[in-house]
Amino acid sequence: MTFPDDVRYTKDHEWGRVDGTRMWIGITDYAQQELGDVVFVEFQSVGTRLKRGDSFGTVESVKAVSDLYAPVNGTILEVNKALEETPELVNQDCYGKAWMIIMEMDDPSEVESLWDNRSYEQFVSAETK
């Protein structure tokens, strides 16, 4: 399992990579492993305003359907259309090509409330015991 240090994490197993006021968001390596083979993804529309904790979409695997949650407040600028055609990218490259949405953050300082890789790794370790 990988825990890159260039992203921030949530207790719901989403990650966010920040560039200025924008955040690329996806699910973590732990989440994709727990889900198993991803077969379908669906996202809210571009322009949708989200509050932290709102669902921005769903991911469906052979095991389950799971909601995806916004780690910060903001507006969806872009969705990863490649995942509609190739949802298995989530299992292959969850921190890269399988980003899910890009949000324009209302308040970039909200990032400080998200976990760094060490804190998230400790959280996952405690969950898997």
C-alpha positions in Angstrom: 0.0 0.0 0.0 1.3 3.4 -0.9 0.9 6.7 1.0 2.4 9.5 -1.2 3.5 12.6 0.7 2.4 15.1 -1.9 -1.3 14.6 -1.1 -3.6 15.1 1.9 -6.0 12.5 3.1 -9.5 12.1 4.7 -11.0 9.6 7.0 -13.3 8.6 4.1 -10.2 7.5 2.1 -10.1 10.3 -0.4 -6.9 12.1 -1.3 -6.4 15.7 -2.5 -3.4 17.1 -4.4 -3.3 20.9 -4.2 -2.1 23.4 -6.8 -2.9 26.9 -5.8 -6.7 27.1 -5.3 -7.4 23.9 -7.1 -7.5 20.4 -5.7 -7.3 17.1 -7.7 -9.3 14.5 -5.8 -9.4 10.7 -5.9 -9.5 7.6 -3.7 -6.6 6.2 -1.9 -4.7 3.0 -2.5 -6.3 1.5 0.6 -9.8 2.3 -0.7 -9.2 0.8 -4.1 -7.8 -2.3 -2.6 -10.8 -2.7 -0.2 -13.2 -2.1 -3.1 -11.6 -4.7 -5.4 -12.1 -4.4 -9.2 -13.7 -1.0 -10.0 -16.3 -1.4 -12.8 -18.1 2.0 -12.8 -17.7 5.5 -11.6 -20.2 8.4 -11.7 -19.6 12.0 -10.7 -21.6 15.2 -10.0 -21.7 17.7 -12.9 -19.0 20.3 -13.6 -20.2 23.5 -11.8 -21.7 21.7 -8.8 -21.0 23.4 -5.6 -20.0 21.1 -2.7 -19.6 21.5 1.0 -17.0 19.4 2.7 -18.5 15.9 3.2 -21.0 16.2 0.4 -21.0 13.3 -2.1 -19.3 14.2 -5.4 -20.1 10.8 -7.0 -20.0 7.1 -6.6 -17.6 4.3 -7.4 -18.9 0.7 -8.0 -16.8 -2.4 -7.7 -17.5 -6.1 -7.9 -17.9 -5.9 -4.1 -19.8 -2.7 -3.4 -21.0 0.8 -4.4 -19.4 3.6 -2.4 -20.1 7.3 -2.2 -17.2 9.7 -2.8 -16.9 12.7 -0.4 -15.6 16.2 -1.0 -12.6 16.9 1.3 -13.1 20.6 1.2 -15.8 23.2 0.2 -15.7 24.3 -3.5 -16.9 23.9 -7.0 -16.3 21.0 -9.4 -14.2 22.4 -12.3 -13.6 19.1 -14.2 -14.4 15.4 -14.0 -12.1 12.7 -15.3 -13.9 11.4 -18.3 -11.3 8.8 -18.9 -12.7 6.8 -15.9 -16.1 6.5 -17.6 -14.5 4.5 -20.4 -11.7 2.8 -18.3 -12.9 2.6 -14.6 -10.2 0.0 -13.9 -7.6 2.9 -13.9 -8.7 3.4 -10.3 -7.1 0.1 -9.4 -4.1 0.7 -11.6 -3.1 4.3 -10.9 -5.2 5.7 -8.1 -2.9 8.7 -7.4 -2.2 9.5 -11.0 -4.3 8.9 -14.1 -7.3 8.0 -11.9 -7.9 11.4 -10.3 -11.6 11.8 -10.2 -12.5 15.5 -10.0 -10.8 18.9 -9.9 -12.3 21.4 -7.4 -11.8 25.1 -7.1 -11.5 25.4 -3.3 -13.5 28.2 -1.6 -10.8 28.4 1.1 -7.4 26.8 0.5 -6.6 26.9 4.2 -9.1 24.0 4.7 -6.3 21.8 3.4 -4.6 22.2 6.8 -7.4 20.2 8.4 -6.7 17.1 6.2 -4.2 14.4 7.2 -0.7 14.1 6.0 0.6 10.8 4.8 1.9 9.7 8.2 -1.3 10.4 10.0 -3.4 8.7 7.3 -1.1 5.6 7.3 -1.5 5.4 11.1 -5.3 5.6 10.7 -5.3 2.8 8.1 -3.1 0.7 10.2 -5.5 1.0 13.1 -8.5 0.2 10.9 -6.9 -3.0 9.6 -6.1 -4.5 13.0 
